[in-house]
Amino acid sequence: AVAGEGSGDGGGRSACGKVLSHAAEFPRRCAAQQRERLRTSHATVGLLFLVGGLLIGAMAAGFGIASEHVEEARREWFDAAPWAAWLVIPFGLTFTL
């Protein structure tokens, strides 16, 4: 038996007819797939912005808390040894660069 004959996939249509019907259906299938992809990507982008915003907010709060602790430690250290600022500032700038 020849492949495609009597197997329920279009009966006795010729190969050319099958190609033409496939070509006619292609734009509709492609548009449907694109609509589905856009629908899911829109939700994904929204979720990405939400999670990104939450993470950035948490990092900003963490940096704020850390800066308060560092400022408190600096104040205690400089109160104990006021001359330390003359050493830490130039060397700190050097190590930073």
Secondary structure as UniProt FT lines:
FT   TURN            3..4
FT   TURN            11..12
FT   HELIX           15..80
FT   HELIX           82..84
FT   HELIX           85..96
//
